[in-house]
Amino acid sequence: MKRKIILIVMIIVICVSINLQIFATSKSDLENQKNNVANNIKDAQNELQGVKTEKSKELEEIEELSEQIAESQDELDKLNAEVKELEDSIKQLETELADAQERQNAQQQALEDRVVAQYTSGTISYWDILLNPESPLKFISNLFMLEKIVNYDNELIASIEQEKQTIQVKKEELDEKKAKVKTAKANAEKENVKLKNKKMTKNTKVAKLSDDEKALQQKIDEYQREMDRVEAEIERIAAAASGNGGTIHNGELLWPCPNYTRISSYFGNRESPGGGVGSRNHKGIDLAAPGGASILAAESGTVITVSNTCKHNYPKTAATKCSCGGGFGNYVMVSHGRGLVTIYAHCSAIYVSQGQTVTRGQKIAGVGTTGYSTGNHLHFGTLLNGTYVNPLPYIQ
C-alpha cells in the first residue's frame, strides 16, 4: 500500500512537471509573440509621430504661405490702384494737351486769317494806319497799338506752346512711371501665382500625410488588438497552469520591495502619464523605489516567464514611449500554485531564469524603468485563476 501511494505521488509530480514545462514553452512562445507585436507597435508609433511632425511642419508652412499670399495680394491691389490712377492722370493730361493744341491752332489760324483779310479786303490795313496818319502823334499812337496787338498774338501763341510742352513733359513722366508700375505689377503677379502654386503643392502633401497618418493609426489599432489577444492567451494559460486548488489567504504574500512602501499608482482604472498600453486599466500596483533596489519573490513558486530584452532603462515621455514586453519592459512571472501567479515588471535586471524554483523572499530582480515607464518603480501584479486582481488584499 505504501509503495502504491509513493507511485501515485511520483506520477502526480511527473504530470505537474510536464504540464509546467509545456506551459513554460507555450508561455515563452506567446511572450515572444507579444514582444514582437509590441516592437511593431513601437515602430508604427515612431513612424506615426514622424508623419505627425512632418504634417505639423507642412501646416505651419502653409499658414506662412497664406500670410505671404495675403501680403502679395495687398501689394497687387495697391499696384492695380496705382496703375488705374496713373492711367486716369495720363488721360486727363492727354485731354489738356489736345485742348491746348486746339487753342493754339485756333489762335494761329485767327492771326493768319486777320493778316490775309487785311491784305485782300478793302478795310483799313496795318499799312493804311501806318502810312496815312492824320498827324505824327496819331502815327505814334497807331504804331504802339499795332505793336501791342502783334505782341499779344505772339505771347498767346508762345504761352500755349509752353503749356503744351509742360503737359507733354508731365505725360512722359507719367508714362515712364506707369511702365515701371506695370513691370512691378507683372513681377508681383508672378510671385503671387508662385506662392499659390506652392501652397497647392503643400496642401496636396498634407492630404497625403493625413492618409498616411490614418493608415498608420489603423495599423497600430490592429497591433493593439493582436497585443490584447496575446495578453488574453497568456492569462488563459496562466489560469490553466496555476490550477484552482487551495485558497489564497489575505495578507499571505510578502511585500515584494522591502523598505519601500509608497504606492504611486493603484490597481484599476487610471490615466497613465502620456497614455499608452494599460493606461486605462492598471493591472497591478506601482511601488516607488530607486533604481537597482531589490525585488523579492512574494511567495515560493516556479518562474514561468522571463522577459529580459528591453534596453530602454530610462524615464519615458509620450514621444519616447517604449512598448517592450507589452509596455512592461523586463519582467518576471512566478506561479505559486492554488491559482496564483505574480508578475514583477519594469525591472532593470533579472536574476532568475524560466523554469527555476524560487523561495519566498528570494531576490529575483532589481527595480528599474524599462518598458513604458516614467520613472524607477516596481509594477507588482497578481493573477488569480488567470485574471488580474488587486494585489493589496494578498500582501502582508
C-alpha positions as semicolon CSV with decimal commas, in nm:
position;residue;x (nm);y (nm);z (nm)
1;M;0,000;0,000;0,000
2;K;0,284;0,235;0,089
3;R;0,457;0,163;-0,244
4;K;0,129;0,236;-0,424
5;I;0,096;0,575;-0,255
6;I;0,456;0,663;-0,342
7;L;0,394;0,561;-0,704
8;I;0,082;0,781;-0,723
9;V;0,273;1,076;-0,574
10;M;0,555;1,027;-0,828
11;I;0,304;1,018;-1,116
12;I;0,142;1,340;-0,990
13;V;0,481;1,511;-0,963
14;I;0,577;1,398;-1,314
15;C;0,244;1,520;-1,456
16;V;0,277;1,857;-1,285
17;S;0,636;1,891;-1,411
18;I;0,532;1,805;-1,766
19;N;0,241;2,049;-1,752
20;L;0,467;2,325;-1,620
21;Q;0,722;2,254;-1,892
22;I;0,453;2,261;-2,163
23;F;0,312;2,579;-2,013
24;A;0,657;2,737;-1,995
25;T;0,719;2,660;-2,362
26;S;0,376;2,787;-2,471
27;K;0,410;3,088;-2,245
28;S;0,754;3,163;-2,385
29;D;0,621;3,146;-2,742
30;L;0,336;3,376;-2,653
31;E;0,569;3,619;-2,481
32;N;0,786;3,625;-2,792
33;Q;0,475;3,699;-2,998
34;K;0,377;3,968;-2,753
35;N;0,722;4,126;-2,766
36;N;0,721;4,117;-3,147
37;V;0,382;4,287;-3,157
38;A;0,499;4,541;-2,900
39;N;0,801;4,621;-3,115
40;N;0,573;4,655;-3,418
41;I;0,356;4,897;-3,221
42;K;0,662;5,094;-3,118
43;D;0,791;5,115;-3,477
44;A;0,447;5,218;-3,607
45;Q;0,412;5,477;-3,329
46;N;0,754;5,621;-3,413
47;E;0,658;5,636;-3,781
48;L;0,323;5,792;-3,691
49;Q;0,499;6,051;-3,476
50;G;0,729;6,129;-3,769
51;V;0,430;6,175;-4,000
52;K;0,256;6,398;-3,745
53;T;0,571;6,607;-3,702
54;E;0,612;6,645;-4,078
55;K;0,242;6,726;-4,119
56;S;0,263;6,988;-3,844
57;K;0,564;7,145;-4,016
58;E;0,383;7,149;-4,352
59;L;0,076;7,310;-4,193
60;E;0,294;7,579;-4,039
61;E;0,449;7,646;-4,379
62;I;0,102;7,659;-4,538
63;E;-0,001;7,917;-4,278
64;E;0,309;8,122;-4,358
65;L;0,235;8,092;-4,732
66;S;-0,123;8,208;-4,671
67;E;0,010;8,516;-4,495
68;Q;0,258;8,579;-4,778
69;I;-0,019;8,535;-5,038
70;A;-0,237;8,784;-4,849
71;E;0,050;9,034;-4,837
72;S;0,122;8,973;-5,206
73;Q;-0,244;9,028;-5,292
74;D;-0,246;9,354;-5,094
75;E;0,059;9,470;-5,290
76;L;-0,111;9,370;-5,616
77;D;-0,423;9,565;-5,519
78;K;-0,210;9,872;-5,443
79;L;-0,026;9,843;-5,777
80;N;-0,355;9,799;-5,965
81;A;-0,492;10,108;-5,794
82;E;-0,173;10,298;-5,876
83;V;-0,188;10,191;-6,243
84;K;-0,553;10,299;-6,258
85;E;-0,468;10,635;-6,102
86;L;-0,179;10,688;-6,345
87;E;-0,395;10,595;-6,643
88;D;-0,662;10,842;-6,530
89;S;-0,397;11,116;-6,486
90;I;-0,243;11,043;-6,827
91;K;-0,588;11,051;-6,986
92;Q;-0,652;11,391;-6,822
93;L;-0,319;11,525;-6,948
94;E;-0,391;11,397;-7,297
95;T;-0,723;11,584;-7,287
96;E;-0,550;11,901;-7,165
97;L;-0,282;11,864;-7,432
98;A;-0,545;11,825;-7,702
99;D;-0,731;12,132;-7,572
100;A;-0,409;12,339;-7,569
101;Q;-0,324;12,226;-7,920
102;E;-0,671;12,316;-8,032
103;R;-0,646;12,662;-7,872
104;Q;-0,303;12,717;-8,023
105;N;-0,428;12,615;-8,365
106;A;-0,728;12,845;-8,331
107;Q;-0,513;13,138;-8,223
108;Q;-0,265;13,078;-8,504
109;Q;-0,547;13,050;-8,753
110;A;-0,706;13,372;-8,627
111;L;-0,378;13,556;-8,668
112;E;-0,327;13,424;-9,019
113;D;-0,688;13,497;-9,115
114;R;-0,661;13,853;-8,990
115;V;-0,347;13,927;-9,193
116;V;-0,492;13,772;-9,508
117;A;-0,819;13,958;-9,467
118;Q;-0,642;14,289;-9,428
119;Y;-0,448;14,235;-9,748
120;T;-0,744;14,119;-9,954
121;S;-1,029;14,334;-9,825
122;G;-1,098;14,700;-9,868
123;T;-1,081;14,767;-9,500
124;I;-0,816;14,971;-9,338
125;S;-0,499;14,764;-9,303
126;Y;-0,196;14,793;-9,080
127;W;-0,017;14,970;-9,363
128;D;-0,301;15,218;-9,405
129;I;-0,284;15,305;-9,044
130;L;0,095;15,349;-9,057
131;L;0,127;15,524;-9,394
132;N;-0,169;15,760;-9,369
133;P;-0,157;15,907;-9,026
134;E;-0,365;16,211;-8,952
135;S;-0,074;16,352;-8,756
136;P;0,268;16,249;-8,628
137;L;0,114;16,192;-8,289
138;K;-0,153;15,970;-8,436
139;F;0,115;15,775;-8,624
140;I;0,298;15,703;-8,300
141;S;-0,023;15,601;-8,131
142;N;-0,122;15,368;-8,415
143;L;0,223;15,215;-8,420
144;F;0,204;15,147;-8,047
145;M;-0,139;14,983;-8,081
146;L;-0,025;14,761;-8,367
147;E;0,278;14,652;-8,169
148;K;0,055;14,561;-7,877
149;I;-0,175;14,352;-8,099
150;V;0,116;14,164;-8,257
151;N;0,286;14,111;-7,921
152;Y;-0,037;13,981;-7,773
153;D;-0,081;13,731;-8,054
154;N;0,279;13,615;-8,028
155;E;0,271;13,589;-7,648
156;L;-0,054;13,396;-7,655
157;I;0,085;13,151;-7,911
158;A;0,409;13,119;-7,712
159;S;0,215;13,068;-7,389
160;I;0,008;12,793;-7,542
161;E;0,325;12,629;-7,679
162;Q;0,482;12,641;-7,333
163;E;0,168;12,491;-7,183
164;K;0,184;12,211;-7,441
165;Q;0,546;12,141;-7,360
166;T;0,473;12,132;-6,985
167;I;0,181;11,894;-7,038
168;Q;0,394;11,676;-7,266
169;V;0,673;11,654;-7,005
170;K;0,423;11,555;-6,735
171;K;0,270;11,296;-6,967
172;E;0,611;11,146;-7,048
173;E;0,694;11,128;-6,675
174;L;0,363;10,956;-6,602
175;D;0,411;10,718;-6,897
176;E;0,755;10,624;-6,759
177;K;0,613;10,577;-6,409
178;K;0,325;10,373;-6,547
179;A;0,569;10,145;-6,729
180;K;0,765;10,088;-6,406
181;V;0,449;10,021;-6,205
182;K;0,327;9,775;-6,470
183;T;0,661;9,594;-6,452
184;A;0,633;9,577;-6,071
185;K;0,276;9,457;-6,107
186;A;0,378;9,183;-6,351
187;N;0,651;9,067;-6,110
188;A;0,406;9,074;-5,819
189;E;0,155;8,869;-6,017
190;K;0,423;8,609;-6,095
191;E;0,521;8,591;-5,727
192;N;0,156;8,564;-5,624
193;V;0,098;8,275;-5,868
194;K;0,419;8,109;-5,748
195;L;0,307;8,131;-5,384
196;K;-0,038;7,994;-5,466
197;N;0,113;7,701;-5,657
198;K;0,347;7,631;-5,367
199;K;0,054;7,637;-5,124
200;M;-0,142;7,400;-5,350
201;T;0,154;7,159;-5,352
202;K;0,176;7,179;-4,971
203;N;-0,198;7,111;-4,935
204;T;-0,161;6,805;-5,157
205;K;0,127;6,682;-4,942
206;V;-0,070;6,741;-4,620
207;A;-0,361;6,542;-4,764
208;K;-0,123;6,253;-4,837
209;L;0,028;6,278;-4,487
210;S;-0,324;6,267;-4,342
211;D;-0,387;5,946;-4,536
212;D;-0,054;5,805;-4,412
213;E;-0,144;5,907;-4,057
214;K;-0,481;5,733;-4,084
215;A;-0,323;5,416;-4,228
216;L;-0,059;5,406;-3,952
217;Q;-0,321;5,454;-3,682
218;Q;-0,519;5,164;-3,830
219;K;-0,202;4,954;-3,824
220;I;-0,140;5,046;-3,459
221;D;-0,501;4,955;-3,374
222;E;-0,451;4,618;-3,543
223;Y;-0,130;4,562;-3,347
224;Q;-0,307;4,659;-3,026
225;R;-0,583;4,407;-3,095
226;E;-0,315;4,145;-3,151
227;M;-0,150;4,251;-2,824
228;D;-0,483;4,215;-2,642
229;R;-0,531;3,869;-2,797
230;V;-0,185;3,754;-2,682
231;E;-0,243;3,903;-2,337
232;A;-0,571;3,716;-2,309
233;E;-0,399;3,394;-2,416
234;I;-0,130;3,449;-2,153
235;E;-0,397;3,490;-1,888
236;R;-0,572;3,176;-2,008
237;I;-0,252;2,971;-1,993
238;A;-0,167;3,120;-1,652
239;A;-0,506;3,004;-1,528
240;A;-0,455;2,656;-1,674
241;A;-0,102;2,620;-1,529
242;S;-0,168;2,752;-1,182
243;G;-0,470;2,532;-1,120
244;N;-0,763;2,603;-0,892
245;G;-0,672;2,408;-0,580
246;G;-0,637;2,566;-0,237
247;T;-0,725;2,908;-0,104
248;I;-0,526;3,232;-0,114
249;H;-0,547;3,399;0,226
250;N;-0,544;3,772;0,285
251;G;-0,204;3,903;0,384
252;E;-0,030;3,583;0,280
253;L;0,215;3,736;0,024
254;L;0,541;3,903;0,121
255;W;0,585;4,274;0,041
256;P;0,795;4,247;-0,281
257;C;1,002;4,563;-0,240
258;P;1,133;4,582;0,121
259;N;1,167;4,926;0,284
260;Y;0,974;5,095;0,001
261;T;0,603;5,107;0,081
262;R;0,479;5,417;-0,102
263;I;0,225;5,323;-0,372
264;S;0,249;5,569;-0,660
265;S;-0,033;5,414;-0,862
266;Y;-0,311;5,181;-0,755
267;F;-0,492;4,890;-0,923
268;G;-0,782;4,966;-1,158
269;N;-0,887;5,245;-1,389
270;R;-0,648;5,539;-1,420
271;E;-0,496;5,775;-1,679
272;S;-0,129;5,689;-1,723
273;P;0,112;5,976;-1,798
274;G;0,120;6,012;-2,178
275;G;-0,136;5,732;-2,230
276;G;-0,031;5,404;-2,386
277;V;-0,054;5,035;-2,308
278;G;-0,252;4,973;-1,991
279;S;-0,325;5,340;-1,941
280;R;-0,693;5,298;-1,852
281;N;-0,676;4,959;-1,675
282;H;-0,379;4,937;-1,442
283;K;-0,329;4,567;-1,376
284;G;-0,132;4,599;-1,055
285;I;0,018;4,849;-0,812
286;D;0,329;5,064;-0,859
287;L;0,575;5,082;-0,571
288;A;0,804;5,386;-0,578
289;A;1,165;5,276;-0,529
290;P;1,510;5,378;-0,653
291;G;1,676;5,207;-0,948
292;G;1,851;4,885;-0,851
293;A;1,651;4,831;-0,530
294;S;1,586;4,462;-0,452
295;I;1,271;4,289;-0,577
296;L;1,178;3,978;-0,375
297;A;0,959;3,680;-0,463
298;A;0,629;3,733;-0,279
299;E;0,596;3,358;-0,227
300;S;0,775;3,037;-0,320
301;G;0,699;2,904;-0,666
302;T;0,824;2,836;-1,017
303;V;0,938;3,101;-1,262
304;I;0,715;3,056;-1,566
305;T;0,818;3,359;-1,772
306;V;1,123;3,583;-1,801
307;S;1,125;3,876;-2,045
308;N;1,469;4,037;-2,036
309;T;1,531;4,202;-2,374
310;C;1,439;4,567;-2,308
311;K;1,741;4,802;-2,311
312;H;1,543;5,122;-2,256
313;N;1,608;5,169;-1,884
314;Y;1,528;5,543;-1,862
315;P;1,217;5,753;-1,791
316;K;0,983;5,782;-2,092
317;T;0,757;6,054;-2,226
318;A;0,471;6,036;-2,476
319;A;0,727;6,097;-2,752
320;T;0,972;5,829;-2,626
321;K;0,725;5,563;-2,513
322;C;0,857;5,206;-2,515
323;S;0,637;4,903;-2,591
324;C;0,893;4,636;-2,495
325;G;0,730;4,348;-2,313
326;G;0,388;4,489;-2,396
327;G;0,486;4,802;-2,205
328;F;0,612;4,604;-1,903
329;G;0,975;4,615;-2,021
330;N;1,177;4,347;-1,841
331;Y;0,955;4,134;-1,615
332;V;0,925;3,802;-1,429
333;M;0,618;3,583;-1,372
334;V;0,609;3,327;-1,091
335;S;0,347;3,056;-1,043
336;H;0,271;2,974;-0,675
337;G;0,000;2,710;-0,720
338;R;-0,356;2,740;-0,593
339;G;-0,440;2,951;-0,898
340;L;-0,198;3,234;-0,808
341;V;0,063;3,391;-1,037
342;T;0,261;3,708;-0,955
343;I;0,430;3,945;-1,201
344;Y;0,719;4,189;-1,137
345;A;0,767;4,448;-1,413
346;H;0,988;4,739;-1,538
347;C;1,297;4,565;-1,393
348;S;1,648;4,697;-1,455
349;A;1,792;4,345;-1,406
350;I;1,655;3,992;-1,360
351;Y;1,841;3,730;-1,155
352;V;1,635;3,416;-1,221
353;S;1,554;3,207;-1,530
354;Q;1,246;3,039;-1,669
355;G;1,165;2,705;-1,501
356;Q;1,370;2,792;-1,189
357;T;1,223;2,728;-0,846
358;V;1,236;3,030;-0,614
359;T;1,173;3,065;-0,243
360;R;0,973;3,325;-0,053
361;G;1,184;3,641;-0,003
362;Q;1,446;3,542;-0,265
363;K;1,592;3,834;-0,463
364;I;1,472;3,780;-0,818
365;A;1,519;4,123;-0,986
366;G;1,616;4,487;-0,946
367;V;1,391;4,795;-0,968
368;G;1,414;4,987;-1,296
369;T;1,221;5,190;-1,551
370;T;1,224;4,967;-1,862
371;G;0,922;4,948;-2,092
372;Y;0,668;5,228;-2,087
373;S;0,765;5,377;-1,753
374;T;0,806;5,740;-1,649
375;G;1,049;5,665;-1,366
376;N;1,201;5,395;-1,141
377;H;0,937;5,179;-0,971
378;L;0,815;4,819;-0,937
379;H;0,490;4,723;-1,106
380;F;0,359;4,431;-0,898
381;G;0,060;4,233;-1,030
382;T;-0,133;3,926;-0,923
383;L;-0,336;3,686;-1,140
384;L;-0,586;3,459;-0,970
385;N;-0,703;3,174;-1,192
386;G;-0,583;3,370;-1,495
387;T;-0,750;3,701;-1,403
388;Y;-0,570;4,012;-1,279
389;V;-0,682;4,104;-0,928
390;N;-0,589;4,380;-0,684
391;P;-0,267;4,266;-0,508
392;L;-0,320;4,470;-0,191
393;P;-0,555;4,227;-0,009
394;Y;-0,298;3,947;-0,052
395;I;0,013;4,132;0,072
396;Q;0,131;4,129;0,435
